[in-house]
């Protein structure tokens, strides 16, 4: 991905130039990989480590620390449902069940058979006053209830069709 002269290599070089050390560009480099490939494989961790002068183990430590990085392929719509205490009190468990049932994912972390969805629980999306918040890819939806889930999924399918 970061071959000499490639657009991605130039982009990475630009990012590296903003930091005092190469390895400080690790998080943006991982985002670039995930945007390009959809997830970060062991080979990708090694590749990024080589570019930034870090070991693959160091890169893996960062990837496994942050839930925003996917360590396996996920559905086109990556759905994160907040299930911290305030959200659980507002019915987050029922929101999770509705997403699992209507997407066909069956279990948290699994991808639907059509490859469109992956649903996970997350700790705090920072919107406790708008429980239950849900993040679908980079978009936030607040005050989600099980009754709103079908409409939210229909909107996500419209977005997929619009993208082509």
N, C-alpha and C positions, 0 to 999 in steps of 0.2 A: 504494500500500500504506500509506503514511504520511499519508493525507488527514486534514485537521483534524477532530478529534473521534472518530476511529476508535480502536478498542482497541489496534491496533498503534502508532498515534501516541502514545497515552498510555503504552504500554510503553516506547517509545523515549525519550519525555520523562523518564520515571522513570530510565532508564539514564543518560541525559545528565546528570541532576542529581547523579549520583555522582562525576562527573569534573570537574577544573578547566577543561577545554577540551572543546568539543563533539566534536572529531575523535577524542578518546580513546575515544569510544564506537563507533569504526568496527568493530572485530571483532564485538562483540555485534550491531550493526546488520546486518552481513553474515550472521550466523547466522540472524537473524530472516528475512531474505530467503530464504535457502536452505531453511529449514524450511517456509516458505510456498509457495515455487515449485519447490523441488527443485534449483535451480541459480541461478547469478548471471549474468545477461545483461549486455550493454553498457548497455542502458537502465536496468537495476537499479543498476549502478555509478554511473550519472549521477544517479539518484534519491537514492541514499544520499549521494553527494557534496553534492547540493543541501541535504539535511537537516542535514548536519554541517559545512557550510562548507568543503568540500574540492573539489578538481577531480576530474573523472572519471578523469583520468590518475593522480592520487594513489591513488584507490580501486583502480584496476586494478593498480597496482604492488603493493598489499597482497594483492589477490585472487590474482595470479599468483605471489606469493612463497610462500603457504601452500598445500600440497597438499590441505588439508581443504576448500577451497572448490571447488565444481564450476563450471567455466566452460562447460559444455554439459550438456544433459540426460543423466542417468545412470539405470541400472536401479533398480528398487525396492530391491534388495539391492546395496549398493555394497561390493564385496569387495576388501580391501587385503591383499596378501600381502607380508610382510617378506622382502626378498632381500638383506640385508646379508651380509657375509662369514660370520659364525657360522651364519646361517640357510642360506646356500648350502651350507656344509659339512654341514648336517643334512638336505639334500635339498629346499630351497625351490623349486628349478627344477622338480622333479617335482610338487610341490604346485601350482605355478602351472599346469603342463600339465593336471593333473587338473581343476582348476577351469575352465580354458578349454574342455576337452573336454566335461565334464558339464553346463556351463551353456549351451553353444552359442554362447558369445561369439566364438570363433575367434581373436581377437587381443586383446592387452592394450588397454584403453581403449575397446573397442567394447561396445555393449550387445547382449544376447541378442535374437533376433528377437521373443520374447514380452515383452520389456521388463522382465523380472524381475531381470536380473543385469548388472552391469558389474564387470570384474576388472581391477585394476591392481597393479603392483609398487610398493612404497614402501621408503624408506630408514629402517630402524629403527623398530619399534613399541615399543622399550624393554623387550623381554622376551627378551633373548639367552639366558638360562638355560632358556627354554622353547621353543626353536626347534622348529618354525617357527611363530611366532605369526601369526594372521590376524585382521583386524578386519572384521566384517560390520556395516555401519551403525555403531552405537555399542557393539556387543558384541565382546568379545575372546574368541578361542579359542586355546588354547595347545597345544603339542606336536602340531601338525597333520601328518599324513602323507597321502600319496595315498590310502591305504586308508580314511582317515576322512572324506574329502571327500564321498562319497555320503550319509553320515549327516548331516553338517553341512548339506548342501543340503536334505535332507529336513526337517530341523528348521526351516530358514529358510522353507520352503514352508508348514509348519504355522503358523508365526508370521504369514505373510501371510494365510492363511485365517482365523486367529483374529481378525485386525484387520478382516477384512471386505473 
